[in-house]
Amino acid sequence: MSWIRRLFAVQPLDRVRPEEEGKPQLRRALGVWGLIGIGLGTMLGGIFPTAGVGAQAAGSGVITGFLLSGVACVFVALCYAEFASMVPVAGSAYTYAYATLGELIAWIIGWDLILEYGISAAPVAASFSGYFQELLSYFHISLPERLQSGQIDWSHLWSSHIDVVAALTVIVVSGLLALGIRESAGTNAAFVIIQIITFVLFAIACVGFFHPSHFTGFAPLGVHSVVQSAALVFFAYIGFDTVTVASEEAKNPQRDVPRAVVGSLAIGAVIFIALEALTIGVVPIGKIDANAAMSQAVRMAGNNPFFLYAVTIGALAGNISVMITSLLGQARIFYVMSRDRMLPPAVAEIHPRFHTPARTTLITGVAVALFALLFPLDQLLFMVNVGTLWAFAIVSIGVVVLRYVAPNAKRPFKAPAGVLVGLLGFGLCIYMMTGLGTPTWIRYIVWFVIGIGIYAWYGYRNSMLRDKSLTYVDETASGKR
């Protein structure tokens, strides 16, 4: 049936379109280390909200959870690297799904990526607010109670609390991103350096108070607890794929993007496991604070004011870098989907001076700021992970599909044992999703239904694949890739 073929129509791997000529383009300003900085900028800050909750879920088994998540991400990263070298276009998993599994799957993944990039910025902004207020408390300064955190009381709206610091921070970061990728990348790199210095100081503070007796095995609370912790700490790894979102802003995307994807993941994994091990080695499992485990470790490791300040400042830097790269990724996902006419074309307009999707960036920032202002979003961390795991699973299986349907396609980077790697990445992502609770799946189903409704209302009817005047549509219809 023709309507079914439309749902699973694919775009060719060559996605340069004639109608883009003469229009402002994204600026190619990023080298391999700039791209690695973008990946690490999103990843490194993820240790602050995950170190405590992961340990509470699995005890010392959280180390195994980090390893499980890391291994899964290695396979996924290799799949991302192969796709990124073949399709050096912004859009990440959305772009790759469109080239292999069809329009409907691409839309679903694009909709899921909103959970990964957009929603994840809101709880990070709330975390920034908490650490910032902790820093103010060192100087005996405190905000009015109703301005410290977001909490809507639907029965008594006038009694609701709002998080002013979180909302204002998101607005400022969005403005920075709208100004230009070069300025954003430089700021992000500075925050990454601050975080790395902070991690070194954290290690110095804790190593003398390390107790090996705190480790009681690789799965002391059972295998399921390890899987659950893996699903939780997976949030820390989110970010290496942000490198591929910036492909159109890379100087040499075929060479640099694959290197940056694998490089940022490897560096991040080593740092996460070392920091988690130090935290558990200092703080007894039964006393770990889910929200501030690393600060708690420093307090129990001598309570040195210098190290306390250092960890707090590092947490602030980490949260800002996560917001920068998350909002950057979200704006560019919207940009590519709009350029494909899956969303209104106005969303894809590039600012003639800044060479960024400034309008989309600011609109996204305002929406995320409202979430950060009004709601406590701890429960949405699982929502971030379910959307991301689906996206990673699709990319992994997409490599397998493309090895069969387009075996002769040019692959500047080819994942070793690509079919096996893709299947392992897909399987491990699905396995970790079994650690997500029922409420998460209910919320995800609601999100999914809303997304399908939007696609049916706009994307299906206005997609560029419906425009028969475009050359690449004719090539796709004839089976060429």
LUMFIKE-27510 format. One line per field, with one value per residue (C-alpha): residue number from 1; residue in three letters; chain; x, y negated, z. Coordinates in Angstrom, 3 decimals, padded with zeros to 6 digits. Layout:
i c(NUM	...)
aa c(ALA	...)
ch c(A	...)
x c(X	...)
y c(Y	...)
z c(Z	...)
***
This chain:
i c(1	2	3	4	5	6	7	8	9	10	11	12	13	14	15	16	17	18	19	20	21	22	23	24	25	26	27	28	29	30	31	32	33	34	35	36	37	38	39	40	41	42	43	44	45	46	47	48	49	50	51	52	53	54	55	56	57	58	59	60	61	62	63	64	65	66	67	68	69	70	71	72	73	74	75	76	77	78	79	80	81	82	83	84	85	86	87	88	89	90	91	92	93	94	95	96	97	98	99	100	101	102	103	104	105	106	107	108	109	110	111	112	113	114	115	116	117	118	119	120	121	122	123	124	125	126	127	128	129	130	131	132	133	134	135	136	137	138	139	140	141	142	143	144	145	146	147	148	149	150	151	152	153	154	155	156	157	158	159	160	161	162	163	164	165	166	167	168	169	170	171	172	173	174	175	176	177	178	179	180	181	182	183	184	185	186	187	188	189	190	191	192	193	194	195	196	197	198	199	200	201	202	203	204	205	206	207	208	209	210	211	212	213	214	215	216	217	218	219	220	221	222	223	224	225	226	227	228	229	230	231	232	233	234	235	236	237	238	239	240	241	242	243	244	245	246	247	248	249	250	251	252	253	254	255	256	257	258	259	260	261	262	263	264	265	266	267	268	269	270	271	272	273	274	275	276	277	278	279	280	281	282	283	284	285	286	287	288	289	290	291	292	293	294	295	296	297	298	299	300	301	302	303	304	305	306	307	308	309	310	311	312	313	314	315	316	317	318	319	320	321	322	323	324	325	326	327	328	329	330	331	332	333	334	335	336	337	338	339	340	341	342	343	344	345	346	347	348	349	350	351	352	353	354	355	356	357	358	359	360	361	362	363	364	365	366	367	368	369	370	371	372	373	374	375	376	377	378	379	380	381	382	383	384	385	386	387	388	389	390	391	392	393	394	395	396	397	398	399	400	401	402	403	404	405	406	407	408	409	410	411	412	413	414	415	416	417	418	419	420	421	422	423	424	425	426	427	428	429	430	431	432	433	434	435	436	437	438	439	440	441	442	443	444	445	446	447	448	449	450	451	452	453	454	455	456	457	458	459	460	461	462	463	464	465	466	467	468	469	470	471	472	473	474	475	476	477	478	479	480	481)
aa c(MET	SER	TRP	ILE	ARG	ARG	LEU	PHE	ALA	VAL	GLN	PRO	LEU	ASP	ARG	VAL	ARG	PRO	GLU	GLU	GLU	GLY	LYS	PRO	GLN	LEU	ARG	ARG	ALA	LEU	GLY	VAL	TRP	GLY	LEU	ILE	GLY	ILE	GLY	LEU	GLY	THR	MET	LEU	GLY	GLY	ILE	PHE	PRO	THR	ALA	GLY	VAL	GLY	ALA	GLN	ALA	ALA	GLY	SER	GLY	VAL	ILE	THR	GLY	PHE	LEU	LEU	SER	GLY	VAL	ALA	CYS	VAL	PHE	VAL	ALA	LEU	CYS	TYR	ALA	GLU	PHE	ALA	SER	MET	VAL	PRO	VAL	ALA	GLY	SER	ALA	TYR	THR	TYR	ALA	TYR	ALA	THR	LEU	GLY	GLU	LEU	ILE	ALA	TRP	ILE	ILE	GLY	TRP	ASP	LEU	ILE	LEU	GLU	TYR	GLY	ILE	SER	ALA	ALA	PRO	VAL	ALA	ALA	SER	PHE	SER	GLY	TYR	PHE	GLN	GLU	LEU	LEU	SER	TYR	PHE	HIS	ILE	SER	LEU	PRO	GLU	ARG	LEU	GLN	SER	GLY	GLN	ILE	ASP	TRP	SER	HIS	LEU	TRP	SER	SER	HIS	ILE	ASP	VAL	VAL	ALA	ALA	LEU	THR	VAL	ILE	VAL	VAL	SER	GLY	LEU	LEU	ALA	LEU	GLY	ILE	ARG	GLU	SER	ALA	GLY	THR	ASN	ALA	ALA	PHE	VAL	ILE	ILE	GLN	ILE	ILE	THR	PHE	VAL	LEU	PHE	ALA	ILE	ALA	CYS	VAL	GLY	PHE	PHE	HIS	PRO	SER	HIS	PHE	THR	GLY	PHE	ALA	PRO	LEU	GLY	VAL	HIS	SER	VAL	VAL	GLN	SER	ALA	ALA	LEU	VAL	PHE	PHE	ALA	TYR	ILE	GLY	PHE	ASP	THR	VAL	THR	VAL	ALA	SER	GLU	GLU	ALA	LYS	ASN	PRO	GLN	ARG	ASP	VAL	PRO	ARG	ALA	VAL	VAL	GLY	SER	LEU	ALA	ILE	GLY	ALA	VAL	ILE	PHE	ILE	ALA	LEU	GLU	ALA	LEU	THR	ILE	GLY	VAL	VAL	PRO	ILE	GLY	LYS	ILE	ASP	ALA	ASN	ALA	ALA	MET	SER	GLN	ALA	VAL	ARG	MET	ALA	GLY	ASN	ASN	PRO	PHE	PHE	LEU	TYR	ALA	VAL	THR	ILE	GLY	ALA	LEU	ALA	GLY	ASN	ILE	SER	VAL	MET	ILE	THR	SER	LEU	LEU	GLY	GLN	ALA	ARG	ILE	PHE	TYR	VAL	MET	SER	ARG	ASP	ARG	MET	LEU	PRO	PRO	ALA	VAL	ALA	GLU	ILE	HIS	PRO	ARG	PHE	HIS	THR	PRO	ALA	ARG	THR	THR	LEU	ILE	THR	GLY	VAL	ALA	VAL	ALA	LEU	PHE	ALA	LEU	LEU	PHE	PRO	LEU	ASP	GLN	LEU	LEU	PHE	MET	VAL	ASN	VAL	GLY	THR	LEU	TRP	ALA	PHE	ALA	ILE	VAL	SER	ILE	GLY	VAL	VAL	VAL	LEU	ARG	TYR	VAL	ALA	PRO	ASN	ALA	LYS	ARG	PRO	PHE	LYS	ALA	PRO	ALA	GLY	VAL	LEU	VAL	GLY	LEU	LEU	GLY	PHE	GLY	LEU	CYS	ILE	TYR	MET	MET	THR	GLY	LEU	GLY	THR	PRO	THR	TRP	ILE	ARG	TYR	ILE	VAL	TRP	PHE	VAL	ILE	GLY	ILE	GLY	ILE	TYR	ALA	TRP	TYR	GLY	TYR	ARG	ASN	SER	MET	LEU	ARG	ASP	LYS	SER	LEU	THR	TYR	VAL	ASP	GLU	THR	ALA	SER	GLY	LYS	ARG)
ch c(A	A	A	A	A	A	A	A	A	A	A	A	A	A	A	A	A	A	A	A	A	A	A	A	A	A	A	A	A	A	A	A	A	A	A	A	A	A	A	A	A	A	A	A	A	A	A	A	A	A	A	A	A	A	A	A	A	A	A	A	A	A	A	A	A	A	A	A	A	A	A	A	A	A	A	A	A	A	A	A	A	A	A	A	A	A	A	A	A	A	A	A	A	A	A	A	A	A	A	A	A	A	A	A	A	A	A	A	A	A	A	A	A	A	A	A	A	A	A	A	A	A	A	A	A	A	A	A	A	A	A	A	A	A	A	A	A	A	A	A	A	A	A	A	A	A	A	A	A	A	A	A	A	A	A	A	A	A	A	A	A	A	A	A	A	A	A	A	A	A	A	A	A	A	A	A	A	A	A	A	A	A	A	A	A	A	A	A	A	A	A	A	A	A	A	A	A	A	A	A	A	A	A	A	A	A	A	A	A	A	A	A	A	A	A	A	A	A	A	A	A	A	A	A	A	A	A	A	A	A	A	A	A	A	A	A	A	A	A	A	A	A	A	A	A	A	A	A	A	A	A	A	A	A	A	A	A	A	A	A	A	A	A	A	A	A	A	A	A	A	A	A	A	A	A	A	A	A	A	A	A	A	A	A	A	A	A	A	A	A	A	A	A	A	A	A	A	A	A	A	A	A	A	A	A	A	A	A	A	A	A	A	A	A	A	A	A	A	A	A	A	A	A	A	A	A	A	A	A	A	A	A	A	A	A	A	A	A	A	A	A	A	A	A	A	A	A	A	A	A	A	A	A	A	A	A	A	A	A	A	A	A	A	A	A	A	A	A	A	A	A	A	A	A	A	A	A	A	A	A	A	A	A	A	A	A	A	A	A	A	A	A	A	A	A	A	A	A	A	A	A	A	A	A	A	A	A	A	A	A	A	A	A	A	A	A	A	A	A	A	A	A	A	A	A	A	A	A	A	A	A	A	A	A	A	A	A	A	A	A	A	A	A	A	A	A	A	A	A	A	A	A	A	A	A	A	A	A	A	A	A	A	A	A	A	A	A	A	A	A	A	A	A	A	A	A	A	A	A	A	A)
x c(000.000	001.290	000.697	002.732	005.578	005.472	005.815	009.001	010.452	014.141	016.349	019.606	022.929	023.855	021.638	022.994	019.936	019.841	017.328	019.910	022.353	022.611	021.189	023.166	024.875	026.140	029.760	032.396	034.555	035.134	038.176	038.459	039.279	036.458	034.108	035.507	034.940	031.287	030.920	032.698	030.841	027.592	028.996	031.205	028.542	026.377	028.415	027.033	023.355	024.086	026.844	024.497	021.337	023.326	024.992	021.659	020.177	022.966	025.483	029.019	027.360	027.016	030.586	029.292	026.392	028.806	030.734	027.553	026.450	029.951	030.249	026.858	027.920	031.155	029.150	026.710	029.587	031.138	027.779	027.432	030.966	030.237	027.020	028.619	031.352	028.741	026.237	028.166	024.939	023.500	020.665	022.283	020.127	017.213	019.308	020.650	017.220	015.866	018.599	017.994	014.696	012.339	010.484	008.183	011.049	013.071	010.233	009.911	013.641	013.614	010.743	012.650	015.741	013.749	013.798	017.562	018.534	015.740	014.242	017.640	018.628	015.843	016.872	020.493	019.470	017.767	020.966	022.950	020.518	021.024	024.826	024.713	022.537	024.904	027.759	025.745	025.190	028.964	028.603	025.430	023.198	019.908	017.018	013.408	012.111	009.501	012.216	014.632	013.109	010.233	007.152	003.650	000.808	-002.176	-004.712	-003.231	-001.352	-000.541	001.450	003.641	007.407	009.546	013.246	014.343	018.060	017.448	015.204	017.518	020.514	018.784	017.909	021.511	022.913	020.391	021.438	025.079	024.241	022.266	025.321	027.475	028.947	032.525	031.770	029.760	032.468	035.123	033.030	032.210	035.905	036.722	034.068	035.380	038.863	037.412	035.629	038.753	040.713	037.860	037.927	041.677	041.162	038.292	040.586	043.312	040.780	039.336	042.208	043.534	040.097	039.432	038.042	038.204	035.794	032.961	033.040	030.966	030.990	030.028	026.321	025.673	021.972	021.352	021.649	018.454	019.825	022.867	020.654	018.611	021.750	022.990	019.717	020.199	023.876	023.382	022.413	026.083	027.101	024.587	026.658	029.087	026.406	026.098	029.292	027.377	024.709	027.380	028.623	027.772	029.876	032.966	035.916	036.509	033.456	034.405	037.685	037.050	033.510	034.225	037.395	035.598	032.678	034.884	037.400	034.887	033.233	036.507	037.727	034.357	034.043	037.424	036.612	033.156	034.325	037.255	035.067	032.321	034.867	036.331	032.884	031.884	035.289	034.737	030.975	029.324	026.655	023.857	024.622	025.057	023.170	021.406	021.527	025.034	027.187	030.440	030.084	029.202	032.392	034.495	032.828	033.548	037.109	038.285	035.733	038.474	036.942	039.230	038.075	034.439	034.629	036.405	033.751	030.943	032.516	033.198	029.563	028.478	030.813	029.637	025.990	026.576	028.500	025.713	023.156	025.269	025.656	022.142	020.472	022.866	021.868	018.138	018.114	019.926	017.620	014.710	016.731	017.252	013.689	012.366	014.715	013.182	009.748	008.834	008.366	007.457	010.238	010.582	012.247	015.220	016.082	019.752	020.545	022.485	024.952	025.419	025.085	023.116	019.438	019.001	015.190	014.941	017.626	015.818	012.389	013.852	015.555	012.348	010.458	013.167	013.383	009.666	010.118	013.093	011.141	008.003	008.674	010.879	012.107	013.904	011.395	012.087	015.669	014.259	012.326	015.565	017.128	014.248	014.248	018.012	018.151	015.541	017.598	020.787	019.046	017.761	021.200	022.719	020.190	020.398	024.046	023.029	020.247	022.511	025.226	022.695	020.672	023.659	026.770	028.782	028.060	031.139	032.159	035.162	034.961	033.756	032.859	034.801	032.509	029.753	026.822	027.883	028.660	025.258	023.404	025.296	024.602	020.919	020.630	022.379	020.253	017.072	018.411	019.111	015.604	014.279	015.626	013.167	010.052	006.397	005.683	008.444	006.887	003.443	004.855	006.795	003.695	001.867	004.838	004.923	001.205	001.570	004.493	002.610	-000.281	002.007	003.554	000.131	-001.024	002.040	005.104	003.439	001.727	004.550	007.701	010.198	009.766	006.338	007.971	008.491	010.497	013.516	016.152	017.012	013.358	013.378	016.658	015.250	012.133	014.309	016.185	019.447	021.356)
y c(000.000	-003.460	-005.026	-002.284	-002.833	-006.509	-005.748	-003.772	-005.832	-006.617	-009.528	-008.879	-009.027	-012.102	-014.738	-017.917	-019.619	-022.157	-024.381	-025.032	-026.749	-030.498	-030.399	-030.993	-027.783	-026.505	-027.547	-024.776	-025.812	-022.654	-020.378	-016.974	-018.372	-020.874	-017.994	-015.880	-018.892	-018.972	-015.270	-015.542	-018.752	-016.804	-013.647	-014.790	-016.783	-013.662	-012.175	-014.673	-013.571	-009.858	-008.900	-008.806	-007.343	-004.607	-003.561	-003.565	-001.251	001.334	000.636	001.299	003.046	-000.424	000.050	003.018	000.825	-001.793	000.929	002.371	-001.043	-001.803	001.456	000.868	-002.631	-001.346	000.727	-002.112	-004.579	-002.458	-002.397	-006.157	-006.649	-004.586	-006.466	-009.845	-009.207	-008.201	-010.959	-014.040	-015.966	-017.363	-015.358	-012.425	-009.291	-011.004	-011.472	-007.925	-006.358	-008.399	-006.970	-003.350	-002.541	-005.107	-008.299	-007.036	-005.522	-008.704	-010.799	-008.549	-008.840	-012.599	-012.869	-010.687	-012.853	-015.726	-013.687	-013.210	-016.778	-019.167	-017.611	-016.674	-020.348	-021.172	-018.930	-019.884	-023.529	-022.668	-020.941	-024.055	-026.103	-023.841	-024.019	-027.783	-028.284	-026.054	-028.334	-031.376	-029.735	-029.771	-033.571	-033.422	-034.434	-032.676	-033.220	-033.413	-029.888	-030.159	-031.044	-028.224	-025.303	-024.506	-022.794	-023.331	-022.887	-022.337	-022.639	-025.902	-027.547	-030.607	-028.327	-026.996	-027.437	-028.454	-028.071	-031.480	-030.646	-027.569	-029.424	-032.433	-030.149	-028.356	-031.696	-032.927	-029.675	-029.762	-033.310	-032.226	-029.388	-031.730	-034.001	-031.368	-027.877	-029.151	-031.188	-028.320	-025.746	-027.929	-028.447	-024.745	-023.806	-026.089	-024.397	-020.949	-021.958	-023.255	-019.949	-017.899	-020.013	-019.539	-015.764	-015.714	-017.741	-015.439	-012.440	-014.104	-014.902	-011.377	-008.983	-009.149	-008.243	-005.326	-002.157	001.019	002.674	000.560	002.747	005.887	007.427	006.695	007.366	007.437	006.607	008.913	008.766	006.757	004.020	003.787	003.445	000.793	-001.116	-000.814	-002.353	-005.196	-005.962	-005.700	-009.374	-010.155	-008.706	-010.743	-013.159	-011.288	-011.259	-015.048	-015.108	-013.798	-016.481	-019.078	-017.269	-020.170	-022.453	-020.198	-021.171	-017.591	-015.556	-012.263	-012.113	-014.034	-013.024	-009.254	-009.964	-012.387	-010.019	-007.134	-009.407	-011.282	-008.012	-006.346	-009.342	-009.761	-006.083	-006.011	-009.192	-007.981	-004.653	-006.236	-008.918	-006.450	-004.106	-006.966	-008.078	-004.590	-004.093	-007.120	-007.048	-003.895	-002.633	-002.969	-006.654	-007.878	-011.053	-010.503	-014.186	-015.201	-012.107	-013.710	-016.733	-014.328	-012.359	-015.501	-016.405	-012.919	-013.089	-015.780	-018.504	-020.697	-024.056	-024.325	-020.988	-021.753	-024.971	-023.150	-020.425	-022.981	-025.112	-021.997	-020.959	-024.416	-024.194	-020.670	-021.643	-024.637	-022.560	-019.965	-022.694	-024.170	-020.921	-019.636	-022.805	-022.924	-019.387	-020.007	-023.130	-021.289	-018.290	-020.692	-022.432	-019.256	-017.996	-021.346	-021.375	-018.033	-019.674	-017.314	-020.542	-023.998	-025.445	-028.585	-026.448	-025.792	-029.404	-030.267	-033.714	-035.598	-037.093	-034.413	-031.398	-029.472	-028.461	-031.384	-031.425	-027.700	-027.942	-030.730	-029.086	-025.836	-027.729	-029.443	-026.121	-024.400	-027.431	-027.130	-023.474	-024.371	-027.249	-025.326	-021.611	-019.250	-016.976	-014.160	-011.605	-012.722	-011.445	-008.020	-009.601	-011.041	-007.592	-005.714	-008.106	-007.902	-004.109	-003.829	-006.178	-004.207	-000.916	-002.199	-003.449	-000.074	001.945	-000.630	000.273	003.914	003.042	000.798	003.451	005.585	003.034	000.854	003.058	000.983	-002.432	-004.530	-004.106	-006.305	-004.698	-001.100	000.441	003.681	006.720	004.230	006.658	008.218	004.813	003.488	006.478	006.281	002.545	003.099	006.012	004.268	001.127	003.200	005.123	001.929	000.699	003.597	001.677	-001.179	-001.180	-000.975	-004.700	-005.562	-003.373	-004.914	-008.423	-007.342	-005.863	-009.160	-011.026	-008.584	-009.028	-012.824	-012.543	-010.271	-012.743	-015.609	-013.512	-012.563	-016.189	-017.834	-015.699	-012.998	-015.518	-018.063	-015.924	-016.701	-013.130	-014.234	-016.859	-015.146	-018.089	-017.127	-015.036	-012.870	-011.807	-010.400	-008.585	-007.095	-005.933	-004.116	-002.352	-004.294	-005.263)
z c(000.000	-000.940	002.493	004.168	001.687	002.582	006.276	005.646	002.800	003.313	002.409	000.538	002.322	000.254	001.795	000.151	-001.325	-004.163	-002.377	000.380	-001.988	-001.504	002.038	005.239	006.341	009.675	010.276	010.118	013.057	015.148	015.120	016.782	020.252	020.014	019.215	022.076	024.329	023.282	024.096	027.445	028.228	028.275	029.841	032.704	034.511	034.567	037.414	039.939	039.817	039.208	041.673	044.660	043.124	041.393	044.652	046.481	043.836	043.724	046.490	045.305	042.342	040.788	039.538	037.542	036.440	035.118	033.317	031.780	030.563	029.308	027.363	025.750	024.800	023.241	020.773	020.182	019.760	017.023	015.239	015.651	014.321	011.189	010.515	011.242	008.678	006.082	006.838	008.034	008.574	011.790	013.295	015.083	015.404	013.640	010.502	010.565	011.066	008.138	005.920	006.891	008.589	007.121	007.908	010.666	012.654	012.098	013.495	016.553	017.218	016.658	019.127	021.609	021.251	022.738	025.948	025.680	024.880	025.856	028.993	030.418	030.556	033.028	035.968	035.305	035.631	038.923	040.048	039.130	041.208	044.208	044.068	043.450	046.506	048.485	047.411	048.534	051.908	052.518	052.534	054.673	051.746	051.031	048.648	049.859	050.361	047.594	045.038	045.864	043.930	041.606	043.010	041.652	044.137	041.846	044.673	045.961	043.088	045.193	047.489	044.667	044.667	041.688	040.878	039.625	039.430	037.256	034.811	034.453	033.921	031.040	029.408	029.652	028.222	025.362	024.528	024.413	022.019	019.778	019.415	017.748	017.888	018.164	021.295	022.781	022.065	023.709	026.826	026.970	026.688	029.631	031.774	030.820	032.006	035.292	035.830	035.193	037.706	040.180	039.728	040.431	043.626	044.632	044.245	046.331	049.084	049.207	048.551	052.133	053.543	051.175	052.853	050.709	053.164	051.713	048.603	049.114	045.650	042.055	042.628	046.396	045.970	043.020	039.245	038.797	041.058	038.801	035.726	037.501	038.462	034.875	033.669	036.174	035.647	031.890	032.179	032.827	029.459	027.506	025.502	023.278	020.576	020.869	018.816	015.799	016.178	015.383	012.236	009.933	012.127	012.039	009.856	008.695	009.767	008.065	009.975	013.186	014.196	014.513	016.489	018.780	019.425	020.562	022.288	024.422	025.490	026.487	028.502	030.200	031.180	032.938	034.867	035.957	037.325	039.198	040.803	041.757	043.322	045.386	046.518	047.674	049.279	051.527	052.208	053.629	051.230	053.756	054.329	050.744	049.870	046.532	045.607	046.669	047.112	046.003	048.289	051.088	050.395	050.701	054.004	055.368	054.056	056.471	055.661	054.186	053.120	050.081	048.688	049.526	047.493	044.663	044.352	044.490	041.763	039.697	040.012	038.825	035.831	035.065	035.124	032.852	030.311	030.277	029.649	026.847	024.955	025.681	024.425	021.465	020.537	020.973	018.798	016.021	016.177	015.648	012.923	010.891	011.378	010.224	007.253	006.282	006.708	009.505	011.460	010.080	007.846	009.982	012.662	010.335	009.545	010.085	011.441	008.698	011.187	013.843	011.474	014.109	014.352	016.758	016.773	017.499	020.168	022.017	021.752	023.093	025.900	026.966	027.034	029.108	031.409	032.137	033.115	035.310	036.874	037.745	038.219	040.217	037.426	039.256	037.955	034.383	034.564	033.760	030.890	029.546	029.629	028.013	025.061	024.713	024.951	022.193	020.003	020.647	019.947	016.599	015.557	016.432	014.466	011.651	011.061	010.705	008.250	006.170	005.918	004.018	002.030	001.044	001.349	-001.140	000.374	001.132	004.779	005.708	009.148	009.322	012.678	013.156	012.978	012.259	012.273	015.590	017.123	016.031	017.451	020.754	021.043	020.309	022.741	025.628	025.225	025.335	028.331	030.292	029.522	031.621	034.624	034.049	036.208	035.139	035.766	033.315	030.635	031.208	030.821	027.753	026.102	026.629	025.121	022.192	021.427	021.422	019.010	016.621	016.661	015.637	012.873	011.510	011.643	010.086	009.309	007.209	004.934	004.613	004.592	001.837	000.629	-000.613	-002.873	-006.206	-007.541	-005.438	-007.209	-004.245	-003.839	-007.365	-006.629	-003.450	-005.264	-007.797	-005.017	-005.238	-002.153)
***
